[in-house]
């Protein structure tokens, strides 16, 4: 009864008195039963667990059932010592504890004197988890070092997540089944919804969930990690499928280190078919046809005991003294340098075309001209005239009064041709550089015999020319081709863990985590004043060079002119999460209780400019006639300013989103017999929906009467914008029904075979955007504006120098757009929101294979 009152008292004190946070851990458990030679249990036996590498020790005593439990044990190698009156002292060596794993050791004592012979047993071959229903795969330090790992994947470097595909329950999120470590599924769960932890705290990004590879520390900085795919305990949640739990390496009583360098160079490669084809068309032929491919991934680490100055009289023992068994450090540095290139022949405007002279298109002796119009000349027509009655320009030369100043200015930003002709007349060499530097430091302290403290910090900085759709900067910077931008990515991951052994059967684990990502994606022309080209001041945001494209022409079409204009966005995203965590473990008899509280506070601050210089497309249609579909030329349409498709927009605010996520859990692991363990848990999740710091949050509510039309369907705001107050600051009503029961069991048929199974209800994290696509401006309807102009047959809707102004923003308006025009998307928030949930159940048989297979 006293133990029950203590349990209840601690539970109430932690829940009501501390406001503690995320109850997740990277620690493992060692448990088992102590028996005599007749298999009868031995109560009151002294059991000591000691770290082989750092000397840390924990002590407990078996209960009446002969059971001992060591919860919250750091991953690593240990030795287990058991003593009891009338029995020889027994030593179990090489007890391996995995991240989030449970190691079961049944100790059979032999009769004898405690001070007599020591019975030594090697536990190295104990690999079966017999006390837990969870399906797990553990990747240890040796596998990370020795298994091949690609340099240059999604993260342009080595990513530790590549090893998750060693588990058969993990597959790529696309239909091809590729091993994409940014988008993957665990046990058929939601992509981007897997929980990833480092030293017990989450690294989930508010923007896009499991995009971990571009923020992760080096694989060489990790000691090991465990992926739990099914039936994990109530301690873990906020996941639509699986938990990946990493632990960083720690120092030991001995100094250890490594130095490495992974080198890849185009000098070691053979030229591809495409490379050889490009070379075959070059005059003179280059000596080396291979694309540039230089990758260098290098680093070092060192760890050991911490030394401090020795201020004792006479400095006995030297000027420094070791804190062996009490304080340890680990430091890791890694650098990554990539220079990836592409050599291609592309098409740019000729010298004549840059000034409005398209007489080269009249030369039918040019095979490229003949291919455009069936062997006939290609005439250029006046785009200011109706498409069915246009007249051609004399000599295919555009007069000065038809040259648009903005179109002319844009053409001058193209590089000059390096070859004659109208097609594939420029030798392009694009290089995408990436420079990454990262370091990790971790310190461990044994404060007292009952308290241990761990502090770690990891930082990663990446600067690169990034791209969408695999593009290379084929035109010189800054006025390069589309889909290329400059990215500066900074990741900071800090952790503090404190373990307090209150009594031998009562332990408290505190975990504080702070994760901060600062991502700047810059258009290569950021700061360029668009109006200096001749485009009206109000037609764009005037902060970048416009994006100009020539779509729908095949690769071998002479009209396939290289586009220009970098990226369609310029943004900076600051994504930070503070995670405080605490839970209590209480062991009594056959039962091990865990309970805890879980809170995360996330800030997501966004500055984003969409199409900062506007987007404009040009085709031959605007400079031909309706009855001459193969005449006209896209560059002629550009220099006359005759747009085909166009888009301009304005972002008036930099939203500051906030999210608060809470979870509570209780778990009871019951050792019913030496062979059977039952696991019962209950978890409650309160998902974190977004609010905006200044309530600049609006969305469409289909149930509210719109005063503009007196019908259902209206924009409502968190601050009552336009007189319509949203019911909730989060717009959607939070789902408070997320109760997740867990039930599992593990039964040992023998010491090599375990049957395990479980069932549980799991709730997915909140991901904004379509399909969790990372929409960073959800809920800002009315604060942004834009216009999308689609083609009007072969008539230009607008000319560059006369382009209309961007509509003004109005967060109090119910107006969306005119009928007959394309309407930009807006967000809808219904009050029927429910958190994504998954009912998982599994049963499996695990058998240890012979011969160390």
C-alpha positions in Angstrom: 0.0 0.0 0.0 2.9 2.3 0.8 4.4 1.8 -2.6 1.1 2.5 -4.3 0.7 5.8 -2.4 4.2 6.7 -3.3 3.5 6.0 -7.0 0.3 8.1 -7.0 2.0 10.9 -5.1 4.9 11.1 -7.6 2.5 10.9 -10.5 0.5 13.9 -9.2 3.5 15.9 -8.3 5.1 15.5 -11.8 1.9 16.2 -13.7 0.6 19.1 -11.5 3.8 20.6 -10.3 6.3 20.6 -13.1 4.7 21.2 -16.5 7.2 18.8 -17.9 7.7 17.7 -21.4 8.5 15.1 -23.9 8.6 11.8 -22.4 10.7 10.0 -24.9 14.1 8.5 -24.4 17.1 7.0 -26.3 17.9 4.7 -23.4 17.5 1.0 -23.1 16.6 -1.5 -20.3 18.4 -4.4 -18.7 16.1 -6.8 -16.9 15.9 -10.4 -15.9 15.5 -13.0 -13.2 18.0 -14.5 -10.8 17.5 -18.2 -10.0 19.3 -21.0 -8.2 20.4 -24.3 -9.8 16.9 -25.7 -9.4 15.4 -22.7 -11.2 13.8 -21.4 -8.0 13.9 -17.6 -7.8 16.5 -15.9 -5.6 15.1 -12.8 -3.8 17.3 -10.0 -2.3 20.2 -10.7 -4.6 22.5 -7.8 -5.2 22.8 -6.9 -8.9 25.3 -4.4 -10.2 25.4 -3.1 -13.8 28.7 -1.5 -14.8 29.7 0.2 -18.0 32.7 -1.4 -19.6 33.8 1.7 -21.4 33.1 4.4 -18.8 32.9 2.7 -15.4 29.5 4.0 -14.6 27.5 1.6 -12.3 24.0 1.1 -11.1 22.9 -1.2 -8.3 19.6 -2.8 -7.4 18.2 -5.8 -5.5 15.9 -8.5 -6.7 12.4 -8.6 -5.4 10.4 -11.5 -4.0 10.0 -12.8 -7.5 13.7 -12.7 -8.1 13.3 -10.0 -10.8 15.7 -7.1 -11.3 15.3 -4.1 -13.7 17.7 -1.4 -14.8 15.7 1.2 -16.7 17.1 4.2 -18.6 20.5 2.7 -19.5 22.6 4.4 -22.1 23.4 2.3 -25.2 26.7 0.5 -24.9 28.5 -2.5 -23.4 28.1 -3.5 -19.8 28.9 -6.2 -17.3 26.4 -7.6 -14.8 27.5 -8.8 -11.3 25.1 -10.8 -9.1 25.8 -11.7 -5.5 23.6 -13.6 -3.0 24.4 -15.4 0.3 25.3 -19.1 -0.3 26.0 -18.6 -4.0 29.2 -17.9 -5.9 29.5 -14.4 -7.3 28.4 -14.4 -10.9 29.8 -12.1 -13.6 28.0 -11.6 -16.9 30.3 -9.9 -19.5 29.5 -8.1 -22.8 25.9 -7.2 -22.0 24.9 -5.1 -25.0 22.3 -2.4 -24.5 20.7 -1.0 -27.6 18.9 2.3 -28.1 15.3 1.8 -27.0 16.0 -1.9 -26.6 15.4 -4.3 -23.7 18.1 -6.8 -22.9 16.8 -9.9 -20.9 19.4 -11.8 -18.9 18.4 -14.8 -16.8 21.1 -15.4 -14.2 21.4 -18.9 -12.8 23.6 -18.9 -9.7 25.8 -21.7 -8.6 26.2 -22.9 -5.0 29.4 -21.6 -3.3 30.8 -18.8 -1.3 30.4 -15.2 -2.4 34.1 -14.5 -1.8 35.1 -17.7 -3.5 35.4 -18.4 -7.2 33.7 -16.0 -9.7 31.5 -17.6 -12.3 32.0 -15.7 -15.6 29.5 -15.9 -18.4 29.8 -14.2 -21.8 26.5 -12.6 -22.9 27.8 -11.6 -26.3 25.6 -14.0 -28.1 22.4 -12.8 -26.4 20.5 -11.1 -29.2 16.8 -12.0 -28.7 14.6 -9.4 -27.0 12.3 -11.6 -25.0 10.5 -8.9 -22.9 9.1 -6.6 -25.4 6.4 -6.8 -28.2 8.0 -4.1 -30.4 9.5 -5.0 -33.8 12.9 -3.3 -34.0 16.0 -3.2 -36.0 19.2 -1.8 -34.5 22.1 -0.4 -36.5 25.3 -0.2 -34.4 28.5 1.8 -34.8 30.3 -1.1 -36.6 27.6 -1.3 -39.3 27.7 2.4 -39.8 31.4 2.3 -40.3 31.7 -0.8 -42.5 28.5 -1.0 -44.6 28.8 0.9 -47.9 27.1 4.3 -47.8 26.5 6.5 -50.9 28.2 9.9 -50.9 25.9 12.3 -52.7 22.2 11.3 -52.2 19.2 13.5 -51.4 21.3 15.5 -48.9 24.4 15.7 -51.2 26.4 13.8 -48.6 26.2 10.6 -46.5 23.0 10.3 -44.5 22.6 7.9 -41.5 18.9 7.4 -42.5 20.1 5.3 -45.5 20.4 2.4 -43.1 16.7 2.3 -42.2 16.1 0.3 -45.4 17.9 -2.6 -43.8 14.5 -3.2 -42.1 12.0 -4.8 -44.4 9.1 -2.7 -43.1 10.6 0.4 -44.6 10.1 1.4 -48.2 10.3 4.5 -50.4 7.2 6.7 -50.6 7.1 6.8 -54.4 5.8 4.1 -56.7 9.2 3.1 -57.8 10.1 1.8 -54.4 13.4 3.8 -54.4 15.2 4.3 -51.1 14.4 8.0 -50.7 15.4 9.0 -47.1 13.3 12.2 -47.3 10.1 10.5 -48.2 9.7 7.0 -46.8 7.0 4.9 -45.2 7.3 2.6 -42.2 4.9 -0.4 -42.1 2.7 1.3 -44.7 2.4 4.5 -42.7 2.1 8.1 -43.9 5.2 9.5 -45.6 6.9 12.4 -43.7 5.1 11.2 -40.5 7.8 9.0 -38.9 9.1 10.2 -35.6 12.9 10.8 -35.6 14.8 11.3 -32.3 18.3 12.3 -31.5 19.3 11.7 -27.9 15.7 11.4 -26.9 14.2 14.5 -28.5 12.5 15.0 -31.8 14.1 16.6 -34.9 10.7 17.0 -36.7 10.6 20.0 -38.9 7.5 22.1 -38.8 7.8 22.7 -42.6 8.2 19.2 -43.9 8.4 16.6 -41.2 11.0 13.9 -41.8 13.3 15.9 -44.2 16.1 14.9 -41.9 19.0 14.0 -44.2 19.8 17.7 -45.0 20.0 18.5 -41.3 21.4 15.4 -39.7 24.8 15.1 -38.1 27.4 12.9 -39.8 26.8 9.1 -39.6 30.2 8.9 -37.8 28.9 11.0 -35.0 26.3 8.4 -34.0 26.9 5.4 -31.8 23.8 3.5 -33.0 20.2 3.9 -33.7 17.0 1.7 -33.5 14.0 1.8 -35.8 10.8 0.5 -34.1 8.2 -0.3 -36.7 5.3 -1.8 -34.8 3.9 -2.2 -31.2 6.1 0.3 -29.5 5.1 1.4 -26.1 2.9 4.4 -25.0 6.1 6.3 -24.3 6.5 6.9 -28.0 4.0 8.5 -30.3 3.3 11.5 -32.6 4.0 9.2 -35.5 2.0 7.7 -38.3 4.4 4.9 -38.7 7.6 4.0 -36.8 10.1 5.6 -34.5 13.8 6.1 -35.5 15.8 6.7 -32.3 19.5 7.9 -32.7 22.0 8.3 -29.9 25.2 10.3 -30.4 28.6 8.8 -29.5 30.0 9.4 -26.0 33.5 9.5 -24.7 34.9 6.6 -22.6 37.8 6.0 -20.1 40.1 5.5 -23.0 41.0 7.9 -25.8 39.7 6.8 -29.1 39.5 8.6 -32.5 39.4 8.2 -36.2 40.3 10.2 -39.4 38.6 9.4 -42.7 38.3 10.8 -46.2 35.9 9.6 -48.9 37.0 10.8 -52.3 35.1 10.7 -55.7 36.5 12.3 -58.8 35.5 12.5 -62.4 39.0 11.4 -63.3 38.0 8.0 -62.1 34.8 7.9 -64.2 34.0 6.9 -67.7 32.2 9.3 -69.9 28.5 8.8 -70.4 26.7 8.3 -73.7 25.3 11.9 -73.4 28.8 13.3 -72.7 30.3 11.5 -75.8 27.4 12.8 -77.9 28.0 16.4 -76.8 31.7 16.0 -77.5 31.0 14.6 -81.0 29.2 17.8 -82.0 32.0 20.1 -80.6 34.5 21.6 -82.9 37.3 21.2 -81.9 36.5 18.1 -79.8 37.4 18.5 -76.2 40.2 16.3 -74.7 37.9 15.3 -71.8 34.2 14.7 -72.4 33.3 13.8 -68.8 31.1 16.1 -66.6 32.8 17.4 -63.6 32.1 15.3 -60.5 34.4 16.1 -57.5 33.2 14.9 -54.1 35.3 15.0 -50.9 33.8 13.9 -47.6 36.3 14.0 -44.8 36.4 14.3 -41.0 37.8 13.2 -37.7 36.6 12.6 -34.2 38.1 12.0 -30.8 36.7 11.0 -27.4 37.9 10.1 -23.9 38.0 11.2 -20.3 38.0 14.9 -19.5 41.2 16.4 -18.0 41.1 19.5 -15.8 44.0 21.6 -14.4 45.6 20.2 -11.3 45.8 23.1 -8.7 47.0 20.9 -5.9 50.2 21.9 -4.0 53.2 20.9 -5.9 51.0 19.6 -8.7 51.2 15.9 -7.7 50.5 13.8 -10.7 51.3 16.6 -13.2 49.6 19.7 -14.3 46.3 18.0 -15.3 44.3 15.3 -13.7 41.9 12.9 -15.3 38.2 12.7 -14.4 38.1 9.1 -15.4 34.9 7.3 -14.4 33.3 10.8 -13.9 33.4 13.0 -17.0 33.8 12.3 -20.7 33.8 14.1 -24.0 33.3 13.3 -27.6 34.0 15.7 -30.5 33.4 15.2 -34.2 34.0 17.3 -37.3 33.1 16.6 -40.9 33.4 18.6 -44.1 31.9 17.9 -47.4 32.9 19.5 -50.7 31.0 18.9 -53.9 31.7 20.3 -57.4 29.2 18.7 -59.8 29.1 19.8 -63.4 27.2 19.4 -66.6 28.4 20.2 -70.1 25.7 20.9 -72.7 25.0 22.7 -75.9 22.1 25.1 -75.5 20.3 27.7 -77.5 20.6 31.5 -76.8 19.6 34.5 -78.9 21.9 35.2 -81.8 23.6 38.6 -82.2 21.1 39.7 -84.8 18.1 38.5 -82.8 19.2 40.5 -79.8 18.6 43.7 -81.9 15.3 42.6 -83.6 16.8 41.2 -86.8 15.3 37.7 -87.5 16.5 37.5 -91.2 18.4 34.4 -90.3 15.0 32.6 -90.2 14.6 33.3 -94.0 17.7 31.2 -94.9 16.2 27.8 -96.0 19.8 26.5 -96.6 20.0 26.2 -92.8 18.8 22.7 -91.9 17.5 24.0 -88.6 15.3 26.6 -90.3 13.9 24.0 -92.6 12.9 21.8 -89.7 10.7 24.6 -88.2 8.3 25.2 -91.1 8.6 22.3 -93.4 11.4 23.7 -95.5 9.9 27.1 -95.8 11.1 30.4 -94.4 9.9 31.4 -90.9 8.2 34.8 -91.0 7.8 37.1 -88.0 4.4 38.9 -87.7 3.3 42.0 -85.9 1.9 40.9 -82.5 0.0 44.2 -82.0 -2.4 43.1 -84.8 -5.2 40.5 -84.5 -3.9 37.0 -85.0 -6.0 36.3 -88.0 -5.0 39.4 -90.0 -1.4 40.0 -89.0 1.2 41.2 -91.5 4.8 40.1 -91.6 7.6 42.5 -90.8 9.6 43.4 -93.9 12.8 41.4 -94.1 11.9 39.8 -90.8 13.4 42.8 -89.1 11.3 44.2 -86.3 11.0 48.0 -86.5 12.0 50.1 -83.5 8.4 51.1 -82.7 7.5 47.5 -82.2 10.5 46.6 -80.0 9.4 46.4 -76.3 12.0 48.1 -74.1 11.6 45.5 -71.4 11.9 42.6 -73.8 14.9 44.1 -75.4 16.6 44.6 -72.0 15.9 41.0 -70.9 17.6 39.7 -74.1 20.7 41.7 -73.4 21.2 39.6 -70.1 21.8 36.5 -72.2 25.5 35.5 -72.8 26.7 35.9 -76.4 26.7 32.7 -78.6 29.9 30.7 -78.7 29.0 29.0 -82.0 27.3 30.0 -85.3 23.7 29.3 -86.1 20.3 29.6 -84.5 20.3 26.3 -82.6 22.6 24.9 -79.9 24.9 27.8 -80.3 26.3 28.1 -76.8 28.7 25.8 -75.0 27.3 25.7 -71.5 29.2 24.4 -68.5 27.1 24.4 -65.3 28.6 23.7 -61.9 26.7 23.2 -58.7 29.0 23.7 -55.7 28.1 22.5 -52.2 30.1 23.3 -49.1 29.1 21.7 -45.8 30.8 21.9 -42.4 29.4 20.2 -39.3 30.6 19.5 -35.8 29.2 17.6 -32.8 30.3 17.7 -29.2 28.9 15.6 -26.4 29.8 15.6 -22.7 28.8 13.1 -20.0 29.1 13.7 -16.3 28.6 11.4 -13.3 27.5 14.1 -10.8 27.0 11.8 -7.8 26.4 8.1 -7.3 22.7 8.8 -8.2 22.8 11.6 -10.8 24.2 11.7 -14.3 24.1 14.6 -16.8 24.6 14.6 -20.6 24.9 17.7 -22.7 25.3 17.6 -26.5 25.3 20.1 -29.4 25.5 19.6 -33.1 25.7 22.2 -35.8 25.6 21.9 -39.6 26.1 24.7 -42.1 25.6 24.1 -45.8 26.0 26.6 -48.6 25.2 25.5 -52.1 23.7 26.3 -55.5 20.5 24.3 -55.1 18.1 23.3 -57.9 14.7 22.0 -58.6 14.2 19.1 -61.0 18.0 18.5 -61.2 18.7 21.7 -63.1 22.2 23.1 -63.5 23.1 26.8 -63.8 23.9 26.7 -67.5 23.8 30.4 -67.9 26.4 32.6 -66.0 25.4 33.9 -62.6 23.5 35.9 -61.5 21.2 35.9 -64.5 21.2 32.1 -64.8 18.5 29.8 -66.0 15.4 28.9 -64.1 15.1 26.5 -61.1 18.5 27.4 -59.6 18.9 29.3 -56.4 21.4 29.9 -53.6 20.7 28.0 -50.4 22.2 28.7 -47.0 21.1 26.0 -44.5 22.0 26.1 -40.8 21.0 23.4 -38.4 21.4 23.5 -34.6 20.5 20.5 -32.4 21.0 20.9 -28.6 20.2 18.3 -25.9 20.4 18.1 -22.1 19.6 14.8 -20.3 19.5 14.3 -16.5 19.0 10.9 -14.8 18.3 10.8 -11.1 18.1 7.4 -9.3 15.9 8.4 -6.4 15.9 4.9 -5.0 17.0 1.6 -6.4 13.5 1.1 -7.9 12.6 4.7 -8.7 14.2 6.8 -11.4 13.5 10.1 -13.0 14.7 11.0 -16.5 14.6 14.7 -17.7 15.2 15.6 -21.3 15.5 19.1 -22.7 15.8 19.5 -26.5 16.1 22.5 -28.7 16.2 22.2 -32.4 16.5 25.2 -34.7 16.8 25.3 -38.5 17.5 28.5 -40.4 17.0 28.1 -44.2 17.6 30.9 -46.7 16.7 30.1 -50.3 17.7 33.1 -52.4 17.0 33.9 -56.0 20.4 34.5 -57.6 19.3 38.0 -58.6 17.8 39.1 -55.3 18.0 42.9 -55.0 17.6 43.5 -58.7 15.1 46.3 -59.5 12.8 44.8 -62.1 11.4 48.2 -63.2 14.8 49.2 -64.5 14.1 46.8 -67.4 11.1 48.8 -68.4 8.4 46.7 -66.7 6.0 49.0 -64.8 6.9 49.6 -61.1 3.7 48.1 -59.8 3.6 45.1 -62.0 6.1 43.1 -59.9 7.6 43.2 -56.4 10.7 44.8 -58.0 13.2 42.6 -56.1 14.5 40.1 -58.7 15.1 39.5 -62.4 11.9 38.1 -64.0 11.6 34.5 -64.9 11.3 34.2 -68.7 10.5 30.8 -70.3 9.9 29.3 -73.7 7.8 26.2 -73.0 6.5 23.3 -75.0 9.3 22.9 -77.4 11.1 19.5 -77.7 14.8 19.1 -77.0 15.6 18.9 -80.8 13.3 21.8 -81.7 15.4 24.9 -82.9 12.9 27.0 -81.0 13.9 25.4 -77.7 15.6 28.5 -76.3 17.2 28.3 -72.8 15.0 29.9 -70.2 16.4 32.5 -67.8 15.5 33.9 -64.3 16.6 31.7 -61.4 13.9 30.6 -58.9 10.2 31.5 -58.5 10.8 32.2 -54.8 13.0 34.0 -52.4 12.5 33.1 -48.8 14.0 32.6 -45.3 12.5 30.1 -42.9 13.3 29.9 -39.2 12.0 26.7 -37.7 12.6 26.2 -34.0 11.2 23.7 -31.4 11.7 23.7 -27.7 11.1 20.3 -26.2 11.2 19.7 -22.4 10.7 16.2 -21.2 10.4 14.2 -18.1 9.2 10.8 -16.9 9.4 8.5 -13.9 10.1 4.8 -13.9 9.0 2.8 -10.9 9.7 -0.9 -10.4 7.7 -2.9 -8.0 7.6 -6.7 -7.9 6.8 -8.0 -11.4 5.8 -4.6 -12.7 7.7 -1.7 -14.2 5.7 1.5 -14.4 6.6 4.5 -16.6 4.6 7.7 -16.8 5.3 11.1 -18.2 4.1 14.4 -19.7 5.1 15.7 -23.1 5.0 19.3 -24.5 6.6 20.8 -27.6 6.5 24.5 -28.4 7.3 25.3 -32.0 8.0 28.6 -33.8 7.8 28.8 -37.5 8.7 32.2 -38.9 8.5 32.7 -42.6 9.6 35.4 -45.1 8.6 34.4 -48.6 8.3 36.3 -51.9 6.7 34.3 -54.7 7.7 35.3 -58.2 9.7 38.3 -56.9 10.4 39.6 -60.4 7.3 38.1 -62.1 7.0 35.1 -64.5 6.5 35.5 -68.2 6.3 32.9 -71.0 6.8 33.4 -74.7 6.0 31.2 -77.7 6.0 31.6 -81.5 2.2 32.0 -81.4 2.3 35.6 -80.5 4.4 36.5 -83.6 2.6 34.3 -86.2 -0.8 34.1 -87.8 -3.7 31.8 -87.1 -3.2 30.2 -90.5 0.6 29.9 -90.1 1.0 27.9 -86.9 4.7 27.0 -87.6 5.9 30.6 -88.2 6.8 33.2 -85.6 9.6 32.7 -83.1 9.7 32.8 -79.3 12.6 35.2 -79.1 10.6 37.5 -81.5 7.7 37.4 -79.1 10.0 38.3 -76.2 11.6 41.3 -77.9 8.2 42.6 -78.8 7.0 42.0 -75.2 4.1 39.8 -76.4 3.4 37.5 -73.4 1.7 34.2 -73.6 1.4 33.1 -70.0 2.2 35.5 -67.1 2.0 35.6 -63.3 2.7 38.3 -60.7 2.1 38.3 -57.0 2.7 40.1 -53.7 3.3 38.8 -50.2 2.5 41.6 -47.7 3.3 39.8 -44.4 5.9 37.6 -42.9 3.8 35.2 -40.8 5.0 34.0 -37.4 3.3 30.7 -36.7 3.2 28.9 -33.3 2.3 25.4 -32.4 1.9 23.7 -29.0 1.8 19.9 -28.8 1.1 17.9 -25.6 1.2 14.3 -24.8 0.7 12.2 -21.6 1.3 8.5 -21.1 1.5 5.7 -18.7 3.0 2.3 -19.4 3.1 -0.9 -17.3 5.4 -3.8 -18.3 4.4 -7.0 -16.3 6.7 -10.0 -16.1 4.0 -12.6 -15.5 6.4 -15.5 -15.7 10.0 -16.0 -16.7 8.8 -16.6 -20.2 5.9 -14.3 -20.6 5.9 -10.5 -20.4 2.7 -8.4 -21.0 2.9 -4.7 -21.9 -0.1 -2.4 -21.3 0.0 1.4 -22.0 -2.2 4.4 -22.6 -1.3 7.6 -24.3 -3.1 10.9 -24.9 -2.1 13.3 -27.6 -3.3 16.9 -28.0 -2.0 17.9 -31.4 -0.5 21.3 -32.1 -2.5 23.3 -34.5 -1.1 26.6 -35.8 -1.8 30.0 -34.5 -0.3 33.2 -35.9 1.5 35.4 -33.4 -0.5 38.5 -34.4 -3.6 36.6 -35.5 -3.0 37.3 -39.2 -4.7 34.0 -39.9 -7.6 33.6 -42.3 -9.4 30.7 -44.0 -12.5 29.7 -45.7 -15.3 28.4 -43.5 -18.1 26.8 -45.6 -20.7 27.1 -42.8 -20.5 30.8 -42.1 -22.8 33.3 -43.9 -20.9 35.5 -46.3 -22.2 39.1 -45.9 -21.2 40.0 -49.4 -23.6 37.5 -51.0 -25.8 36.5 -48.0 -25.0 32.8 -48.6 -22.9 30.2 -46.8 -19.2 30.2 -47.4 -17.0 33.0 -46.2 -13.5 33.9 -45.1 -13.1 34.2 -41.3 -10.2 35.5 -39.3 -8.5 34.8 -36.0 -8.7 38.6 -35.4 -12.1 39.0 -36.8 -10.9 40.3 -40.1 -13.8 41.7 -42.2 -16.1 41.4 -39.2 -16.1 37.6 -39.3 -14.5 36.1 -36.2 -13.2 32.6 -36.5 -14.4 30.3 -33.7 -10.8 29.3 -32.9 -7.5 31.1 -33.2 -6.3 27.9 -34.9 -9.2 28.3 -37.4 -9.8 24.5 -37.3 -11.1 23.1 -34.0 -8.5 21.0 -32.2 -9.2 17.3 -32.0 -9.3 16.2 -28.3 -10.2 12.6 -29.0 -6.7 11.2 -29.4 -6.6 8.4 -26.8 -4.2 5.7 -27.8 -4.3 2.4 -25.9 -1.4 -0.1 -26.4 -1.3 -3.8 -25.6 1.5 -6.2 -26.3 3.1 -9.5 -25.2 6.3 -11.4 -25.7 6.7 -15.1 -24.9 10.0 -17.1 -25.0 9.6 -20.6 -26.3 13.3 -21.1 -25.5 16.4 -19.0 -25.3 16.5 -18.7 -29.1 12.9 -18.3 -30.1 10.3 -15.5 -29.1 6.7 -15.0 -30.2 5.6 -11.4 -29.9 2.6 -9.4 -30.8 0.7 -6.2 -30.1 -2.0 -3.8 -31.1 -2.2 -0.1 -30.6 -3.8 3.1 -31.8 -1.3 5.7 -33.1 -1.9 9.3 -34.0 -0.1 11.2 -36.8 1.7 14.5 -36.5 0.2 17.6 -37.9 1.6 18.5 -41.3 0.3 21.5 -43.2 0.0 21.7 -46.9 -1.5 19.3 -49.5 -0.3 15.8 -48.6 2.1 17.2 -46.0 3.8 19.1 -48.8 5.1 21.8 -46.5 2.9 24.7 -47.4 4.4 27.6 -45.5 1.7 30.2 -46.1 -1.4 28.2 -45.2 -4.0 30.5 -43.7 -2.9 33.9 -45.0 -5.7 34.4 -47.5 -6.2 38.1 -48.2 -2.7 39.0 -47.1 -1.2 37.9 -50.4 -2.4 38.8 -53.9 -1.6 37.8 -57.4 -2.8 37.4 -61.0 -2.4 34.5 -63.4 -2.8 35.3 -67.1 -3.4 32.3 -69.4 -3.0 32.4 -73.2 -5.7 34.1 -75.3 -5.2 32.0 -78.4 -2.4 33.6 -80.4 -3.1 37.1 -79.1 -0.9 38.5 -76.4 -2.9 39.3 -73.2 -0.4 42.0 -72.2 2.9 43.4 -73.3 5.8 43.6 -70.9 6.1 47.4 -70.8 2.3 47.7 -70.3 1.9 44.9 -67.8 -0.9 45.6 -65.2 -0.2 46.2 -61.5 -0.4 43.5 -58.9 -3.8 43.7 -57.1 -3.6 45.3 -53.6 -4.0 43.0 -50.6 -7.1 43.2 -48.5 -7.5 40.9 -45.6 -11.0 42.2 -44.8 -12.4 41.4 -48.3 -14.5 38.4 -49.3 -13.4 38.8 -53.0 -11.5 35.9 -54.4 -11.5 36.6 -58.2 -13.5 37.4 -61.3 -15.5 34.7 -63.0 -13.8 33.4 -66.1 -10.3 34.0 -64.7 -8.0 31.6 -62.9 -8.3 31.9 -59.1 -5.4 31.3 -56.9 -5.8 28.5 -54.3 -7.0 29.4 -50.8 -7.2 27.4 -47.6 -10.4 25.9 -46.2 -10.6 24.9 -42.5 -13.5 22.7 -41.4 -14.6 22.1 -37.9 -14.7 18.4 -38.6 -10.9 18.1 -38.4 -9.6 14.8 -37.0 -6.0 13.8 -36.4 -4.8 11.1 -38.7 -4.8 7.8 -36.9 -3.6 4.3 -37.5 -4.6 1.0 -35.9 -1.6 -1.2 -36.0 -1.4 -4.8 -35.0 1.2 -7.4 -35.5 2.3 -10.9 -34.5 5.7 -12.4 -35.4 8.1 -15.1 -34.5 11.8 -14.3 -34.0 14.4 -17.1 -34.1 18.1 -16.6 -33.6 20.0 -18.1 -36.6 23.0 -20.4 -36.1 26.6 -19.7 -37.0 26.3 -16.0 -36.3 24.3 -15.5 -39.5 
